[in-house]
Amino acid sequence: MSDTWPKIKSRQTTKISSWLDITERDVEFASGEAAQRYHAFNQSDYVAIVALTSDKQIPIVRQYRPAVESFTWELPAGLVDNGEDPAESGRRELLEETGYTTRAVHALGTAFPCTGRLSNRVHSFFIETGDRAVGFQPEPGLTVRLVSPAELSALIASGEFSSQVHLGALLLATQRSFLKLEPR
């Protein structure tokens, strides 16, 4: 392929809800070839937070995910509000989901969660937590658990912790030496 190909021949975006649009694109890959149709889901960027408490515990959350029709264990995470700095979103989501305040934020990187179907980015952070907010109560339907790195490794090995985006954030945290997850 040259610098002039592929060419977007048409693009149409349909609003599905307040947090999701679908874009349909017809893409021509070479002169004279029929355009191929592709669809992408557009939503706000989101954050994934690898946090560590002062006693070396990792807060994780369990919640029901309608898309997969089951409960999942995940890192604290959420959408970046319009105009919000992703690091600030990380602080906010950690506090909202786990009750932990933030002592320090370290950017781990920004990536695409799925280049084939999603247009948004995920911003991953490592957060050194501060104290837990007094009287914190999790949102209805959300369970917060503190796990050791060994316990998290066991959850990953068992398939109970299986969000690929969150596994990627954990990999980034280990590569930057913020966390050490031992293989099980």
C-alpha positions in Angstrom: 0.0 0.0 0.0 1.2 3.5 -0.8 0.7 6.7 1.2 -2.5 7.4 -0.9 -4.2 4.2 0.2 -6.5 3.2 1.8 -9.1 5.9 1.2 -12.3 6.5 3.2 -15.0 6.7 0.6 -17.8 7.4 3.1 -18.4 7.8 6.8 -21.6 7.9 8.7 -22.0 8.1 12.5 -25.2 7.1 14.3 -25.8 8.1 18.0 -27.0 5.1 20.0 -27.0 6.5 23.5 -25.4 9.3 25.5 -22.3 7.2 25.8 -22.1 5.3 22.5 -22.0 6.1 18.8 -21.4 3.7 15.9 -19.4 4.9 12.8 -19.8 3.1 9.5 -17.0 3.5 7.0 -16.6 2.4 3.4 -12.9 1.9 2.8 -11.2 1.5 -0.6 -7.9 -0.3 -0.3 -6.7 -0.1 -4.0 -7.8 1.7 -7.2 -10.7 -0.1 -8.8 -11.5 -2.4 -5.9 -14.9 -2.3 -4.3 -15.0 -0.5 -1.0 -15.3 -2.6 2.1 -17.6 -1.7 5.0 -16.3 -1.4 8.6 -18.0 -0.4 11.8 -16.5 1.1 14.9 -18.0 1.7 18.4 -17.2 5.2 19.7 -17.3 6.0 23.4 -15.3 8.2 25.7 -11.8 7.2 26.7 -11.5 5.3 29.9 -9.1 4.7 32.7 -7.8 1.5 34.3 -6.2 1.9 37.7 -3.6 -0.4 39.3 -3.6 0.8 42.9 -1.5 -0.3 45.8 -2.2 0.4 49.4 0.5 1.2 52.0 0.3 -2.4 53.2 0.9 -3.7 49.6 -2.7 -4.7 48.8 -4.4 -4.2 45.4 -8.0 -3.0 45.4 -10.1 -4.9 42.9 -13.9 -4.7 42.3 -16.6 -7.2 41.4 -19.6 -6.1 39.5 -22.2 -7.5 37.1 -21.4 -6.8 33.4 -24.5 -7.1 31.2 -22.3 -7.4 28.0 -20.9 -10.7 29.2 -23.9 -11.6 31.5 -21.8 -12.4 34.5 -20.0 -10.9 37.5 -16.4 -10.0 36.9 -13.4 -9.1 39.0 -11.7 -6.0 37.6 -9.4 -3.1 38.5 -11.1 0.1 39.4 -11.9 1.8 36.1 -14.3 4.1 34.4 -15.0 6.6 31.6 -13.2 9.9 31.4 -15.7 12.7 31.7 -15.9 15.2 28.9 -13.0 17.7 29.4 -11.6 15.8 32.4 -7.9 15.0 32.6 -7.4 11.2 32.5 -5.2 11.3 35.7 -8.0 13.1 37.5 -10.5 10.5 36.2 -8.2 7.9 37.7 -8.2 9.6 41.1 -12.0 10.0 40.9 -12.8 6.5 39.9 -10.5 5.0 42.6 -12.2 7.0 45.3 -15.8 6.3 43.9 -15.2 2.6 43.5 -12.9 1.7 46.4 -13.0 4.6 48.8 -9.3 5.1 48.6 -7.7 8.5 48.3 -4.7 9.1 46.1 -1.2 9.8 47.4 0.6 9.7 44.0 -0.4 9.0 40.4 2.0 7.5 37.8 1.0 7.3 34.2 1.6 3.8 32.8 0.6 4.6 29.2 -2.2 5.1 26.7 -3.3 2.4 24.3 -6.2 1.3 22.1 -8.3 -1.4 23.8 -9.3 -2.9 20.4 -8.1 -1.4 17.1 -10.5 -3.5 15.1 -13.8 -2.3 16.6 -13.3 0.5 19.2 -12.1 4.1 18.5 -11.4 5.1 22.1 -8.3 4.9 24.2 -7.6 3.5 27.6 -5.3 5.4 30.0 -3.6 3.2 32.5 -2.3 4.5 35.8 -0.5 3.2 38.9 -1.8 4.9 42.0 -0.2 4.8 45.4 -3.3 5.1 47.7 -3.7 7.3 50.7 -6.2 6.6 53.4 -9.6 5.1 52.8 -12.4 7.7 53.1 -14.2 7.5 56.5 -17.6 5.8 56.2 -17.0 4.7 52.6 -19.8 2.5 51.2 -19.5 0.8 47.8 -22.0 1.6 45.1 -24.9 -0.9 45.1 -23.9 -4.0 43.3 -20.2 -3.4 43.6 -17.9 -5.5 45.9 -14.5 -4.2 46.8 -11.8 -6.6 47.8 -8.1 -6.1 48.7 -5.8 -8.8 47.4 -2.1 -9.5 47.6 -0.1 -9.8 44.4 -0.1 -13.6 44.9 -3.9 -13.7 45.3 -4.3 -11.6 42.1 -2.0 -13.9 40.2 -4.2 -16.8 41.4 -7.4 -15.0 40.2 -5.8 -14.4 36.8 -4.7 -18.0 36.5 -8.2 -19.3 37.4 -9.8 -17.0 34.8 -11.8 -15.1 37.5 -9.9 -11.9 36.6 -10.1 -11.8 32.8 -10.5 -8.3 31.5 -7.9 -8.0 28.8 -7.6 -4.2 29.2 -7.0 -4.7 32.9 -4.5 -7.5 32.3 -2.7 -5.0 30.0 -2.6 -2.4 32.8 -1.1 -4.9 35.2 1.5 -5.8 32.6 2.4 -2.1 32.2 2.7 -1.8 36.0 5.0 -4.8 36.2 7.1 -3.6 33.3 7.7 -0.3 35.1 8.5 -2.1 38.4 5.5 -0.7 40.3 4.2 -4.2 40.9 5.5 -7.7 40.9 3.0 -10.5 40.1 4.5 -13.9 40.5 3.4 -16.6 38.1 1.3 -19.2 39.7 
